């Protein structure tokens, strides 16, 4: 039996516009997911993360990975970090399996993108690559990824939840409808968002927290202007801003907002938000 400790990877920008060609930026976070591999066994034992993943899809992608490696193994998730409604767990399990089977991240990306045709493929492929490489990445559907060596190693991510899920397919359908009805307005707006995602990657790599934070905050304003942010999320954002902090919608299946900071804000933010979750940037 072998145990791999894999960081979960969250998308901080680009997820909603992944199918529009936007780069996606992912951060690998602590705590990690512990995944056991048991030889001469088969199947998945996902425990408490099963409610966060598409098990059938996970098994289908795993079967494709087994074909490329010509081996098979039983998989058990042995340790779960703070549970969040996200595709990150599915990506982390696939990353652990690819690492065990010695499948590189380029092949992993290809297999996921070929198998997953829904709007979730960008988030799933990107999170899996980020978890496998164990470093921040900028990734684009159908192209590839670049590693972003973090300039600020002690960055913390503070996550505040509304505790429910969203359909990414519904959001991408909204985006297509906006482009169809108001293309002359939303085409340049979404193009600006894609350019902004590139800047997020550049400032993250450079370690410029001030400019990175501004770009992320601006990114949320663009999503909000397009009508892609639910009203309860907007109310939560405004509450955070009243206390002097910035926040952005996390573009994933869960309804979360987050803020990044190099300083420890946990005690300050916990005064205002009981459901605050704190993650550290994973450093290989």
Rosetta blueprint (number, residue, H / E / L):
1 X L
2 X E
3 X E
4 X E
5 X E
6 X E
7 X E
8 X E
9 X E
10 X E
11 X E
12 X E
13 X E
14 X L
15 X H
16 X H
17 X H
18 X H
19 X H
20 X H
21 X L
22 X L
23 X L
24 X E
25 X E
26 X E
27 X E
28 X E
29 X E
30 X E
31 X E
32 X E
33 X E
34 X E
35 X E
36 X E
37 X E
38 X E
39 X L
40 X L
41 X L
42 X L
43 X L
44 X E
45 X E
46 X L
47 X H
48 X H
49 X H
50 X H
51 X H
52 X H
53 X L
54 X L
55 X H
56 X H
57 X H
58 X H
59 X H
60 X H
61 X H
62 X H
63 X H
64 X H
65 X H
66 X H
67 X H
68 X H
69 X H
70 X L
71 X L
72 X L
73 X L
74 X E
75 X E
76 X E
77 X E
78 X E
79 X E
80 X L
81 X L
82 X L
83 X L
84 X L
85 X L
86 X L
87 X L
88 X H
89 X H
90 X H
91 X H
92 X H
93 X H
94 X H
95 X H
96 X H
97 X H
98 X H
99 X H
100 X H
101 X H
102 X L
103 X L
104 X L
105 X H
106 X H
107 X H
108 X H
109 X H
110 X H
111 X H
112 X H
113 X H
114 X H
115 X H
116 X L
117 X L
118 X L
119 X L
120 X L
121 X H
122 X H
123 X H
124 X H
125 X H
126 X H
127 X H
128 X H
129 X H
130 X H
131 X H
132 X H
133 X H
134 X L
135 X L
136 X E
137 X E
138 X E
139 X E
140 X E
141 X L
142 X L
143 X L
144 X E
145 X E
146 X E
147 X E
148 X E
149 X L
150 X L
151 X L
152 X L
153 X L
154 X L
155 X L
156 X E
157 X E
158 X E
159 X E
160 X E
161 X E
162 X E
163 X E
164 X E
165 X E
166 X L
167 X L
168 X H
169 X H
170 X H
171 X H
172 X H
173 X H
174 X H
175 X H
176 X H
177 X H
178 X H
179 X H
180 X H
181 X H
182 X L
183 X H
184 X H
185 X H
186 X H
187 X H
188 X H
189 X H
190 X H
191 X H
192 X H
193 X H
194 X H
195 X H
196 X H
197 X H
198 X H
199 X H
200 X H
201 X H
202 X H
203 X H
204 X H
205 X H
206 X H
207 X L
208 X L
209 X H
210 X H
211 X H
212 X H
213 X H
214 X H
215 X H
216 X H
217 X H
218 X H
219 X H
220 X H
221 X H
222 X H
223 X H
224 X H
225 X H
226 X L
227 X L
228 X L
229 X L
230 X L
231 X H
232 X H
233 X H
234 X H
235 X H
236 X H
237 X H
238 X H
239 X H
240 X H
241 X H
242 X H
243 X L
244 X L
245 X L
246 X L
247 X L
248 X E
249 X E
250 X L
251 X L
252 X L
253 X L
254 X E
255 X E
256 X E
257 X E
258 X E
259 X E
260 X E
261 X E
262 X L
263 X L
264 X L
265 X L
266 X H
267 X H
268 X H
269 X H
270 X H
271 X L
272 X L
273 X L
274 X L
275 X L
276 X L
277 X E
278 X E
279 X E
280 X E
281 X E
282 X L
283 X L
284 X L
